[in-house]
Amino acid sequence: MMRHPMHLHGHFFRTLNGQGEYAPLKTVLDIMPMETDTIEFHASEKYGDWYFHCHILYHMMSGMGRIFSYENTPANP
């Protein structure tokens, strides 16, 4: 049971934590064991793929990462 410093490339994001407009703007969110967090970010690009991953290298290398894609993103050759 470890914490996971999660990072979304290309975006700052807000953690939705009940603080309204004072919700913190982050590039890395430390997620604690058995915790659920909700983030929001402004999808300002027309299209693209963005990597969301744990900053602990062996977690990332063992699969703790996902690609976020905007809707209607053309295939990446």
The first five atom37 places (N, CA, C, CB, O) and aatype in JSON, in Angstrom:
{
  "aatype": [12, 12, 1, 8, 14, 12, 8, 10, 8, 7, 8, 13, 13, 1, 16, 10, 2, 7, 5, 7, 6, 18, 0, 14, 10, 11, 16, 19, 10, 3, 9, 12, 14, 12, 6, 16, 3, 16, 9, 6, 13, 8, 0, 15, 6, 11, 18, 7, 3, 17, 18, 13, 8, 4, 8, 9, 10, 18, 8, 12, 12, 15, 7, 12, 7, 1, 9, 13, 15, 18, 6, 2, 16, 14, 0, 2, 14],
  "atom_mask": [
    [1, 1, 1, 1, 1],
    [1, 1, 1, 1, 1],
    [1, 1, 1, 1, 1],
    [1, 1, 1, 1, 1],
    [1, 1, 1, 1, 1],
    [1, 1, 1, 1, 1],
    [1, 1, 1, 1, 1],
    [1, 1, 1, 1, 1],
    [1, 1, 1, 1, 1],
    [1, 1, 1, 0, 1],
    [1, 1, 1, 1, 1],
    [1, 1, 1, 1, 1],
    [1, 1, 1, 1, 1],
    [1, 1, 1, 1, 1],
    [1, 1, 1, 1, 1],
    [1, 1, 1, 1, 1],
    [1, 1, 1, 1, 1],
    [1, 1, 1, 0, 1],
    [1, 1, 1, 1, 1],
    [1, 1, 1, 0, 1],
    [1, 1, 1, 1, 1],
    [1, 1, 1, 1, 1],
    [1, 1, 1, 1, 1],
    [1, 1, 1, 1, 1],
    [1, 1, 1, 1, 1],
    [1, 1, 1, 1, 1],
    [1, 1, 1, 1, 1],
    [1, 1, 1, 1, 1],
    [1, 1, 1, 1, 1],
    [1, 1, 1, 1, 1],
    [1, 1, 1, 1, 1],
    [1, 1, 1, 1, 1],
    [1, 1, 1, 1, 1],
    [1, 1, 1, 1, 1],
    [1, 1, 1, 1, 1],
    [1, 1, 1, 1, 1],
    [1, 1, 1, 1, 1],
    [1, 1, 1, 1, 1],
    [1, 1, 1, 1, 1],
    [1, 1, 1, 1, 1],
    [1, 1, 1, 1, 1],
    [1, 1, 1, 1, 1],
    [1, 1, 1, 1, 1],
    [1, 1, 1, 1, 1],
    [1, 1, 1, 1, 1],
    [1, 1, 1, 1, 1],
    [1, 1, 1, 1, 1],
    [1, 1, 1, 0, 1],
    [1, 1, 1, 1, 1],
    [1, 1, 1, 1, 1],
    [1, 1, 1, 1, 1],
    [1, 1, 1, 1, 1],
    [1, 1, 1, 1, 1],
    [1, 1, 1, 1, 1],
    [1, 1, 1, 1, 1],
    [1, 1, 1, 1, 1],
    [1, 1, 1, 1, 1],
    [1, 1, 1, 1, 1],
    [1, 1, 1, 1, 1],
    [1, 1, 1, 1, 1],
    [1, 1, 1, 1, 1],
    [1, 1, 1, 1, 1],
    [1, 1, 1, 0, 1],
    [1, 1, 1, 1, 1],
    [1, 1, 1, 0, 1],
    [1, 1, 1, 1, 1],
    [1, 1, 1, 1, 1],
    [1, 1, 1, 1, 1],
    [1, 1, 1, 1, 1],
    [1, 1, 1, 1, 1],
    [1, 1, 1, 1, 1],
    [1, 1, 1, 1, 1],
    [1, 1, 1, 1, 1],
    [1, 1, 1, 1, 1],
    [1, 1, 1, 1, 1],
    [1, 1, 1, 1, 1],
    [1, 1, 1, 1, 1]
  ],
  "atom_positions": [
    [[0.84, -1.18, 0.0], [0.0, 0.0, 0.0], [0.89, 1.24, 0.0], [-0.96, 0.0, 1.22], [1.51, 1.58, 1.01]],
    [[0.94, 1.91, -1.14], [1.79, 3.09, -1.3], [0.98, 4.24, -1.88], [2.99, 2.78, -2.21], [-0.1, 4.05, -2.44]],
    [[1.52, 5.43, -1.72], [0.93, 6.59, -2.37], [1.32, 6.58, -3.84], [1.38, 7.91, -1.68], [2.28, 5.93, -4.24]],
    [[0.57, 7.31, -4.65], [0.83, 7.38, -6.08], [0.82, 8.84, -6.53], [-0.2, 6.56, -6.88], [-0.26, 9.43, -6.61]],
    [[1.97, 9.43, -6.81], [2.01, 10.79, -7.35], [1.66, 10.75, -8.85], [3.41, 11.44, -7.11], [2.51, 10.42, -9.69]],
    [[0.42, 11.09, -9.17], [-0.08, 10.97, -10.54], [0.1, 12.29, -11.29], [-1.57, 10.56, -10.54], [-0.1, 13.37, -10.74]],
    [[0.49, 12.17, -12.57], [0.81, 13.33, -13.4], [0.13, 13.2, -14.75], [2.34, 13.47, -13.57], [0.15, 12.14, -15.37]],
    [[-0.48, 14.3, -15.21], [-1.1, 14.35, -16.54], [-0.28, 15.28, -17.42], [-2.59, 14.83, -16.46], [-0.24, 16.49, -17.18]],
    [[0.38, 14.73, -18.44], [1.23, 15.53, -19.33], [0.4, 16.56, -20.09], [1.98, 14.62, -20.32], [-0.71, 16.29, -20.52]],
    [[0.97, 17.74, -20.24], [0.37, 18.77, -21.08], [-0.74, 19.58, -20.45], [0.0, 0.0, 0.0], [-1.3, 20.46, -21.1]],
    [[-1.08, 19.31, -19.19], [-2.2, 20.01, -18.56], [-1.93, 20.29, -17.09], [-3.49, 19.19, -18.71], [-1.29, 19.5, -16.39]],
    [[-2.41, 21.42, -16.64], [-2.63, 21.62, -15.22], [-4.04, 21.12, -14.96], [-2.45, 23.14, -14.78], [-4.88, 21.14, -15.86]],
    [[-4.32, 20.66, -13.76], [-5.67, 20.21, -13.45], [-6.05, 20.66, -12.05], [-5.79, 18.68, -13.59], [-5.2, 20.93, -11.21]],
    [[-7.36, 20.73, -11.82], [-7.87, 21.08, -10.49], [-8.35, 19.81, -9.83], [-9.01, 22.15, -10.58], [-8.92, 18.93, -10.47]],
    [[-8.12, 19.74, -8.53], [-8.69, 18.65, -7.75], [-10.02, 19.12, -7.21], [-7.74, 18.19, -6.59], [-10.1, 20.15, -6.54]],
    [[-11.07, 18.38, -7.5], [-12.41, 18.75, -7.05], [-12.58, 18.2, -5.64], [-13.53, 18.19, -8.02], [-12.87, 17.02, -5.44]],
    [[-12.4, 19.07, -4.68], [-12.34, 18.65, -3.28], [-13.29, 19.43, -2.38], [-10.93, 18.79, -2.76], [-13.09, 19.49, -1.17]],
    [[-14.34, 20.03, -2.97], [-15.3, 20.76, -2.18], [-14.88, 22.19, -1.86], [0.0, 0.0, 0.0], [-15.55, 22.87, -1.08]],
    [[-13.79, 22.65, -2.45], [-13.32, 24.02, -2.18], [-13.77, 25.03, -3.23], [-11.82, 24.03, -2.09], [-13.35, 26.18, -3.21]],
    [[-14.63, 24.59, -4.16], [-15.16, 25.5, -5.17], [-14.07, 26.15, -5.99], [0.0, 0.0, 0.0], [-13.17, 25.47, -6.49]],
    [[-14.15, 27.48, -6.14], [-13.19, 28.19, -6.97], [-11.8, 28.23, -6.35], [-13.67, 29.6, -7.22], [-10.84, 28.66, -6.99]],
    [[-11.67, 27.79, -5.11], [-10.36, 27.74, -4.45], [-9.71, 26.36, -4.56], [-10.52, 28.12, -2.98], [-8.69, 26.1, -3.91]],
    [[-10.28, 25.48, -5.38], [-9.69, 24.16, -5.58], [-8.28, 24.32, -6.12], [-10.56, 23.31, -6.54], [-8.05, 25.12, -7.02]],
    [[-7.31, 23.57, -5.59], [-5.92, 23.75, -6.01], [-5.67, 23.33, -7.46], [-5.0, 22.97, -5.09], [-6.24, 22.36, -7.95]],
    [[-4.82, 24.1, -8.12], [-4.37, 23.81, -9.48], [-3.05, 23.07, -9.37], [-4.23, 25.12, -10.34], [-2.12, 23.55, -8.71]],
    [[-2.95, 21.9, -10.0], [-1.78, 21.04, -9.81], [-1.27, 20.48, -11.13], [-2.12, 19.91, -8.86], [-1.96, 20.52, -12.15]],
    [[-0.05, 19.95, -11.09], [0.48, 19.14, -12.19], [0.68, 17.71, -11.72], [1.81, 19.73, -12.71], [0.73, 16.79, -12.54]],
    [[0.8, 17.5, -10.41], [0.94, 16.17, -9.81], [-0.01, 16.08, -8.63], [2.42, 15.89, -9.37], [-0.08, 17.0, -7.81]],
    [[-0.74, 14.99, -8.55], [-1.67, 14.76, -7.44], [-1.22, 13.52, -6.69], [-3.14, 14.62, -7.95], [-1.11, 12.44, -7.28]],
    [[-0.98, 13.66, -5.4], [-0.58, 12.53, -4.56], [-1.82, 11.78, -4.12], [0.24, 13.01, -3.32], [-2.59, 12.28, -3.3]],
    [[-2.03, 10.6, -4.66], [-3.2, 9.78, -4.32], [-2.76, 8.76, -3.28], [-3.8, 9.08, -5.59], [-1.84, 7.97, -3.5]],
    [[-3.44, 8.78, -2.16], [-3.11, 7.89, -1.04], [-3.77, 6.53, -1.23], [-3.54, 8.53, 0.3], [-4.71, 6.41, -2.02]],
    [[-3.31, 5.49, -0.53], [-3.88, 4.15, -0.67], [-5.4, 4.16, -0.41], [-3.19, 3.17, 0.29], [-5.87, 4.77, 0.55]],
    [[-6.12, 3.48, -1.27], [-7.57, 3.29, -1.17], [-8.34, 4.61, -1.29], [-7.91, 2.62, 0.14], [-9.49, 4.69, -0.85]],
    [[-7.74, 5.64, -1.86], [-8.37, 6.95, -1.99], [-8.88, 7.13, -3.42], [-7.37, 8.08, -1.62], [-8.29, 6.61, -4.37]],
    [[-9.98, 7.85, -3.55], [-10.51, 8.21, -4.85], [-10.5, 9.73, -4.95], [-11.94, 7.63, -5.07], [-10.99, 10.41, -4.05]],
    [[-9.97, 10.25, -6.03], [-9.94, 11.69, -6.27], [-10.54, 11.98, -7.63], [-8.5, 12.24, -6.17], [-10.51, 11.13, -8.53]],
    [[-11.08, 13.17, -7.79], [-11.64, 13.62, -9.05], [-10.9, 14.86, -9.5], [-13.17, 13.89, -8.94], [-10.69, 15.79, -8.72]],
    [[-10.49, 14.86, -10.77], [-9.8, 16.02, -11.31], [-10.59, 16.56, -12.49], [-8.35, 15.66, -11.74], [-11.4, 15.85, -13.09]],
    [[-10.35, 17.83, -12.81], [-10.89, 18.41, -14.05], [-9.78, 19.2, -14.7], [-12.15, 19.31, -13.77], [-8.92, 19.78, -14.03]],
    [[-9.8, 19.23, -16.03], [-8.82, 20.01, -16.77], [-9.48, 20.58, -18.0], [-7.59, 19.17, -17.14], [-10.46, 20.04, -18.51]],
    [[-8.93, 21.67, -18.48], [-9.45, 22.35, -19.66], [-8.85, 21.71, -20.91], [-9.15, 23.88, -19.62], [-7.64, 21.81, -21.15]],
    [[-9.68, 21.06, -21.68], [-9.23, 20.41, -22.91], [-9.17, 21.48, -24.01], [-10.19, 19.23, -23.33], [-10.11, 21.64, -24.78]],
    [[-8.06, 22.21, -24.06], [-7.95, 23.39, -24.92], [-7.38, 23.11, -26.31], [-7.11, 24.41, -24.24], [-7.37, 23.99, -27.16]],
    [[-6.91, 21.93, -26.53], [-6.36, 21.58, -27.85], [-7.47, 21.03, -28.74], [-5.19, 20.54, -27.72], [-8.5, 20.56, -28.24]],
    [[-7.26, 21.08, -30.05], [-8.25, 20.53, -30.97], [-8.26, 18.99, -30.89], [-7.97, 20.99, -32.41], [-9.32, 18.37, -30.99]],
    [[-7.1, 18.41, -30.72], [-6.98, 16.97, -30.6], [-5.64, 16.65, -29.95], [-7.12, 16.27, -31.98], [-4.78, 17.51, -29.81]],
    [[-5.49, 15.39, -29.58], [-4.22, 14.99, -29.01], [-4.35, 13.81, -28.06], [0.0, 0.0, 0.0], [-5.44, 13.45, -27.63]],
    [[-3.21, 13.23, -27.74], [-3.11, 12.15, -26.77], [-2.26, 12.66, -25.62], [-2.49, 10.85, -27.41], [-1.24, 13.32, -25.84]],
    [[-2.66, 12.37, -24.39], [-1.98, 12.87, -23.21], [-1.76, 11.7, -22.25], [-2.78, 14.01, -22.52], [-2.69, 10.94, -21.98]],
    [[-0.56, 11.56, -21.77], [-0.2, 10.44, -20.89], [-0.46, 10.81, -19.43], [1.28, 10.05, -21.09], [0.02, 11.84, -18.95]],
    [[-1.2, 9.98, -18.73], [-1.5, 10.12, -17.3], [-0.83, 8.93, -16.61], [-3.06, 10.16, -17.01], [-1.14, 7.78, -16.92]],
    [[0.09, 9.21, -15.67], [0.88, 8.11, -15.1], [1.33, 8.41, -13.68], [2.1, 7.83, -15.97], [1.28, 9.55, -13.22]],
    [[1.77, 7.35, -13.0], [2.37, 7.47, -11.67], [3.84, 7.89, -11.84], [2.26, 6.13, -10.87], [4.53, 7.37, -12.72]],
    [[4.31, 8.81, -11.01], [5.69, 9.27, -11.1], [6.68, 8.31, -10.44], [5.81, 10.63, -10.47], [7.89, 8.52, -10.54]],
    [[6.21, 7.28, -9.78], [7.13, 6.26, -9.25], [7.43, 5.33, -10.42], [6.5, 5.46, -8.01], [6.55, 4.63, -10.93]],
    [[8.7, 5.32, -10.84], [9.08, 4.68, -12.1], [8.64, 3.24, -12.2], [10.56, 4.76, -12.29], [8.1, 2.84, -13.23]],
    [[8.87, 2.43, -11.18], [8.51, 1.02, -11.32], [7.0, 0.82, -11.34], [9.12, 0.21, -10.19], [6.53, -0.2, -11.86]],
    [[6.22, 1.75, -10.8], [4.76, 1.68, -10.96], [4.38, 1.97, -12.41], [4.05, 2.69, -9.99], [3.58, 1.25, -13.01]],
    [[4.97, 3.03, -12.97], [4.68, 3.38, -14.36], [5.1, 2.24, -15.29], [5.4, 4.68, -14.75], [4.35, 1.89, -16.2]],
    [[6.28, 1.68, -15.07], [6.78, 0.62, -15.95], [5.97, -0.68, -15.82], [8.23, 0.33, -15.63], [5.97, -1.5, -16.74]],
    [[5.27, -0.85, -14.7], [4.45, -2.05, -14.54], [3.01, -1.82, -15.0], [4.46, -2.5, -13.09], [2.16, -2.7, -14.84]],
    [[2.74, -0.65, -15.57], [1.43, -0.45, -16.2], [0.56, 0.63, -15.59], [0.0, 0.0, 0.0], [-0.59, 0.78, -16.0]],
    [[1.06, 1.39, -14.63], [0.24, 2.41, -14.01], [0.32, 3.7, -14.83], [0.68, 2.66, -12.55], [0.92, 4.69, -14.41]],
    [[-0.27, 3.64, -15.99], [-0.33, 4.79, -16.89], [-1.4, 4.55, -17.93], [0.0, 0.0, 0.0], [-1.66, 3.41, -18.33]],
    [[-2.02, 5.62, -18.38], [-3.07, 5.53, -19.39], [-2.92, 6.7, -20.35], [-4.49, 5.52, -18.74], [-2.37, 7.74, -20.0]],
    [[-3.41, 6.51, -21.56], [-3.45, 7.58, -22.55], [-4.84, 8.18, -22.52], [-3.09, 7.05, -23.98], [-5.84, 7.47, -22.67]],
    [[-4.92, 9.51, -22.34], [-6.17, 10.24, -22.48], [-6.18, 10.79, -23.89], [-6.32, 11.39, -21.38], [-5.21, 11.42, -24.32]],
    [[-7.26, 10.57, -24.62], [-7.39, 11.09, -25.99], [-8.62, 11.97, -26.07], [-7.49, 9.93, -27.02], [-9.66, 11.66, -25.49]],
    [[-8.49, 13.08, -26.79], [-9.65, 13.92, -27.06], [-10.54, 13.21, -28.06], [-9.22, 15.31, -27.59], [-10.07, 12.41, -28.87]],
    [[-11.83, 13.49, -28.0], [-12.74, 12.92, -28.98], [-12.34, 13.39, -30.37], [-14.21, 13.32, -28.66], [-11.84, 14.5, -30.55]],
    [[-12.55, 12.53, -31.35], [-12.27, 12.83, -32.75], [-10.8, 13.09, -33.04], [-13.08, 14.01, -33.18], [-10.47, 13.8, -34.0]],
    [[-9.9, 12.53, -32.23], [-8.48, 12.65, -32.49], [-8.11, 11.75, -33.66], [-7.65, 12.28, -31.23], [-8.44, 10.56, -33.65]],
    [[-7.42, 12.29, -34.67], [-7.0, 11.43, -35.78], [-5.98, 10.39, -35.28], [-6.38, 12.27, -36.93], [-5.31, 10.6, -34.27]],
    [[-5.89, 9.28, -35.99], [-4.97, 8.22, -35.61], [-3.54, 8.75, -35.62], [-5.1, 7.02, -36.56], [-3.14, 9.51, -36.5]],
    [[-2.77, 8.32, -34.6], [-1.38, 8.73, -34.49], [-0.5, 7.72, -35.24], [-0.94, 8.85, -33.0], [-0.42, 6.57, -34.82]],
    [[0.15, 8.12, -36.34], [0.93, 7.18, -37.13], [2.16, 6.73, -36.35], [1.35, 7.8, -38.47], [2.95, 5.93, -36.85]]
  ]
}
